[in-house]
Amino acid sequence: MKKIVLIILAIGILAYGSDVFASGECGFSCCLAGATGSGITLAENIGLSLQYEFTYMENIKTGSTTVSPNSVITQHHGMYAIPTQMEMQKIALVAAVPVTNRLNIMVIAPYIINDMDMKMSVMSTPGAMAEVTGFGDMSVIGFYNIYEDAPVRPEQRLTGGLGLQMPTGADNIKENGSYVHAMMQPGTGAWDPFISLNYMRAFYPLVLQLNIAYQISTESALGYMFGDQFTYDLIGNYQAADYINVGLQFNGIHTGHSIDYKGNYSHNKMMVMPNDPNNTGLDSIMISPNIVAKIPNTGGSVMLKFQLPIYQYVNGTQQVVNWRLLASTTWVF
């Protein structure tokens, strides 16, 4: 089994050479993958990281087929509100503190900025919704080193994670007297536990990793429950120079259907595409090249990663990610 995993990772790296809505294709998983990949958990005293994530969405898909906004509107008798463009930004402050040689606690505090343009009919001009901003849901995660074969530069390491995403972000923002789309809210209003597992195998200067994580969604006080989320990452990083690492990732995600038990976000769902819970849940795979530059003789580093979808399948009809840019600055003490 170990050989099969390594072969898959190697094929992915060679192939490139010859981390529901935007958060459905990433969301918390991107922030977690970016944090753990930055090396912040290796700090002796404390690690701090500032992350920026920009997601651009324009394409509309039904199943795995890309369709035009006008064709979707026409199928709904000419009057149907559909997003034409969406930009989602996330700025997150991440802190990691080692408790013991094996246990590390991480806290993630995000700030969200969401913008969306909507179109009502074939002949109408897209109009912008009011920008939605605010603090998002904070998360606390404990990482435990289950096994490593050496305390310094281990060749193999297995790490388990257990955490909780807390409802610190607003999920009750309204526009014109109605709740804005659930996808646009800065928070979920729910307490969501999650578990993760990371396996690292090093062939220095090449390091391979396999990440898997599962987030269990719960119902919010307003009656909305996002679908559970399962993510997996195949990661290869190579030390190209003394202070430069280059890498390639394949990031996969599966999310289930969302449920609006109280109907707070499903008003006019037959007339507004993002308000229909049938248009939630997806499977997506992204390819993600990245580069990390370490600042000589310090604990600082900067990271830049670009994500491009290579496979997307959605339930119903949804707007999907066209591309995503992630950048971070990390300092370990």
C-alpha positions in Angstrom: 0.0 0.0 0.0 2.8 2.4 0.9 4.5 1.8 -2.5 1.2 2.5 -4.3 0.8 5.8 -2.5 4.3 6.9 -3.3 3.9 5.9 -7.0 0.7 8.0 -7.3 2.5 11.0 -5.8 5.5 10.6 -8.1 3.2 10.3 -11.2 1.5 13.5 -10.2 4.8 15.3 -10.0 6.1 14.0 -13.3 2.8 14.8 -15.0 3.1 18.4 -14.1 6.6 18.7 -15.3 6.2 17.1 -18.9 -4.7 23.2 -0.4 -21.3 24.0 -2.7 -19.7 27.5 -3.4 -16.1 28.6 -3.0 -15.8 27.2 0.5 -17.3 24.0 -0.8 -14.3 23.7 -3.1 -11.9 24.7 -0.3 -13.0 26.8 2.6 -11.5 25.6 5.9 -9.5 22.9 4.2 -7.5 25.4 2.2 -6.6 27.3 5.4 -5.7 24.2 7.2 -3.5 22.8 4.4 -1.8 26.2 4.0 -1.1 26.3 7.7 0.3 22.8 8.1 2.3 23.2 4.8 4.0 26.4 6.0 6.0 24.6 8.7 4.3 26.6 11.4 3.8 23.5 13.5 7.6 23.0 13.7 8.2 26.1 15.8 10.0 25.5 19.1 8.1 28.2 21.0 5.4 29.7 18.8 4.7 30.0 15.1 2.7 32.8 13.5 1.4 33.0 9.9 -0.6 35.5 8.0 -2.5 33.9 5.1 -4.3 35.5 2.1 -6.6 33.6 -0.2 -8.4 34.9 -3.3 -10.9 32.8 -5.1 -12.4 33.8 -8.5 -15.6 32.1 -9.7 -17.3 32.6 -13.0 -18.0 29.3 -14.7 -21.5 27.7 -14.2 -21.7 23.9 -14.2 -24.6 21.4 -14.4 -23.0 18.1 -13.3 -19.6 18.2 -15.0 -20.8 20.3 -18.0 -20.1 24.0 -18.3 -23.2 26.0 -19.3 -23.8 29.7 -20.0 -25.8 31.8 -17.6 -28.3 32.6 -20.3 -29.0 29.0 -21.0 -29.7 28.3 -17.3 -32.0 31.4 -17.2 -33.8 30.2 -20.4 -34.4 26.8 -18.8 -36.2 28.5 -16.0 -38.6 30.4 -18.3 -36.5 33.5 -18.6 -36.6 34.8 -15.1 -34.0 33.3 -12.8 -31.4 34.9 -10.6 -28.0 33.5 -11.3 -24.5 34.6 -10.2 -22.3 35.8 -13.0 -19.2 36.4 -11.0 -18.0 35.9 -7.5 -14.9 36.9 -5.6 -14.1 35.5 -2.2 -11.2 36.7 -0.1 -10.0 35.4 3.2 -7.3 36.8 5.4 -6.4 34.5 8.3 -4.1 34.8 11.3 -2.7 31.5 12.4 -0.8 30.7 15.6 0.7 27.4 16.6 2.1 26.5 20.0 3.9 23.3 21.0 2.5 21.8 24.2 4.8 18.8 24.3 7.3 17.1 21.9 4.3 15.4 20.3 1.4 17.7 20.8 0.9 21.1 19.0 -2.1 23.4 19.3 -3.1 25.6 16.4 -5.7 28.5 16.3 -7.0 29.9 13.0 -8.8 33.3 13.0 -10.2 34.3 9.5 -11.6 37.6 8.1 -14.0 37.2 5.1 -14.7 39.5 2.1 -17.3 38.2 -0.3 -18.6 39.9 -3.5 -21.1 38.6 -6.0 -22.7 39.9 -9.3 -26.1 38.5 -10.2 -28.2 38.4 -13.4 -32.0 38.1 -13.4 -32.9 37.6 -17.1 -31.3 37.1 -20.4 -31.6 40.7 -21.4 -30.7 42.2 -18.0 -27.3 43.6 -17.0 -25.5 41.9 -14.1 -25.9 43.8 -10.8 -23.6 43.7 -7.8 -24.8 42.6 -4.4 -23.7 44.6 -1.4 -20.3 43.4 -0.3 -20.4 41.1 2.7 -17.5 41.3 5.2 -16.8 40.2 8.7 -14.9 37.8 10.9 -15.3 34.2 10.0 -15.5 31.0 12.1 -12.4 30.5 14.3 -10.9 27.0 14.6 -8.8 25.2 17.2 -6.9 22.1 16.2 -4.6 19.7 18.1 -1.9 17.9 16.2 -0.3 14.8 17.7 2.8 13.0 16.3 1.7 9.4 16.4 5.0 8.2 15.0 8.3 9.6 13.7 11.5 7.7 13.1 13.8 10.5 14.2 13.5 13.7 16.2 15.3 15.8 13.6 14.8 15.4 9.8 12.6 12.3 10.1 12.2 10.2 7.0 8.7 9.1 8.1 6.1 10.8 10.3 2.4 10.1 11.0 0.4 12.9 12.5 -3.2 13.0 13.6 -5.4 16.0 14.1 -8.6 16.7 16.0 -10.3 20.1 16.0 -13.4 22.2 16.2 -14.6 25.0 14.0 -16.6 27.5 16.1 -19.5 29.8 15.1 -17.7 33.1 15.7 -18.6 34.5 12.3 -22.0 36.1 11.5 -24.5 33.9 9.7 -27.5 36.4 9.9 -26.5 39.2 7.5 -29.5 40.5 5.6 -30.1 42.5 2.4 -33.5 44.0 1.7 -34.9 42.3 4.7 -33.9 38.7 3.7 -30.8 36.7 4.7 -28.1 36.8 2.0 -27.2 33.5 0.5 -25.7 31.0 2.9 -22.5 30.9 0.7 -22.1 34.6 1.2 -22.3 34.7 5.0 -18.9 35.1 6.8 -19.8 32.3 9.3 -21.8 29.1 9.4 -23.4 29.5 12.8 -22.5 25.9 13.6 -20.1 23.9 15.8 -18.3 21.6 13.4 -15.7 19.0 14.6 -13.1 17.5 12.2 -10.4 15.0 12.2 -7.3 14.8 10.0 -4.3 12.4 9.3 -1.0 13.3 7.6 1.6 10.8 6.5 5.1 12.2 5.5 7.8 10.2 3.7 11.0 11.9 2.9 13.6 11.1 0.3 15.6 14.3 0.9 15.6 16.7 -0.9 12.2 15.3 -2.0 9.4 15.1 0.6 6.1 13.5 -0.1 2.9 13.8 1.9 -0.6 12.4 2.0 -3.3 14.4 3.9 -6.9 13.3 4.6 -9.4 15.3 6.6 -13.1 14.9 7.4 -15.3 17.8 8.7 -18.7 16.9 10.3 -21.3 19.6 9.7 -23.9 20.4 12.3 -27.1 22.4 12.2 -26.9 26.2 13.0 -29.4 28.0 15.3 -31.0 29.4 12.1 -31.6 25.8 10.8 -28.9 25.6 8.1 -26.5 22.7 7.8 -23.8 22.6 5.2 -22.8 19.2 3.8 -20.1 17.2 5.4 -16.7 17.7 3.8 -14.0 15.1 3.0 -10.6 16.4 1.6 -7.5 14.6 0.5 -4.1 16.1 -0.7 -1.2 14.5 -2.5 1.8 16.7 -2.0 5.3 16.7 -3.3 7.9 19.3 -2.2 11.5 19.6 -3.5 14.4 21.7 -2.1 15.6 23.3 -5.3 18.1 25.6 -3.6 19.4 26.4 -0.1 16.4 28.6 0.6 13.9 27.7 -2.1 11.4 24.8 -2.1 9.1 24.1 -5.0 6.1 21.8 -4.9 3.1 20.3 -6.6 -0.2 19.3 -5.0 -3.3 17.5 -6.0 -6.1 18.7 -3.8 -9.4 16.7 -3.8 -12.6 17.5 -2.0 -16.1 16.0 -1.6 -19.0 17.9 0.0 -22.5 16.6 0.6 -25.8 18.4 0.1 -26.7 21.3 2.4 -30.0 21.3 4.2 -32.1 24.4 5.1 -34.3 23.0 7.8 -36.1 26.3 8.7 -36.1 27.8 5.2 -34.3 31.0 6.2 -31.9 30.9 3.3 -34.2 29.2 0.8 -36.6 32.1 0.0 -37.6 32.2 -3.7 -35.4 29.1 -4.2 -37.3 28.4 -7.5 -36.3 31.8 -8.7 -32.8 32.2 -7.2 -30.1 29.6 -8.0 -27.9 30.0 -4.9 -30.9 29.7 -2.6 -31.8 26.2 -3.7 -30.1 23.5 -1.4 -30.4 21.1 -4.4 -27.6 23.2 -5.9 -25.1 22.2 -3.2 -22.5 19.5 -2.9 -19.7 18.7 -5.3 -16.6 16.7 -6.1 -13.5 18.6 -7.2 -9.8 18.0 -7.8 -7.3 20.9 -8.2 -3.7 21.0 -9.3 -1.6 23.4 -7.2 2.0 24.4 -7.9 3.7 26.3 -5.1 7.0 27.9 -4.1 8.3 28.6 -0.6 11.2 31.0 -0.1 13.0 31.0 3.3 14.5 34.2 4.7 18.2 33.4 5.4 19.3 33.1 9.0 15.8 33.7 10.3 12.7 31.7 11.1 10.8 33.5 8.3 9.4 32.3 5.0 6.9 33.3 2.3 4.7 31.0 0.2 2.8 31.4 -3.0 0.4 28.8 -4.4 -1.9 28.8 -7.4 -4.8 26.4 -7.7 -6.5 25.4 -10.9 -9.4 22.9 -11.2 -8.8 19.8 -13.3 -12.1 18.1 -12.4 -15.4 19.4 -11.1 -18.8 17.7 -10.7 -21.6 19.5 -8.9 -25.1 18.6 -7.7 -27.7 20.5 -9.6 -26.4 23.8 -11.1 -23.7 25.8 -9.4 -21.0 28.4 -9.9 -17.6 26.9 -9.5 -14.0 28.0 -8.9 -12.1 29.2 -11.9 -8.8 29.6 -10.0 -7.5 30.4 -6.6 -4.4 32.2 -5.4 -3.0 31.7 -1.9 -0.1 33.5 -0.3 1.3 33.5 3.2 4.1 34.9 5.4 5.2 32.6 8.3 7.6 33.2 11.2 8.6 30.6 13.7 10.3 31.3 17.0 
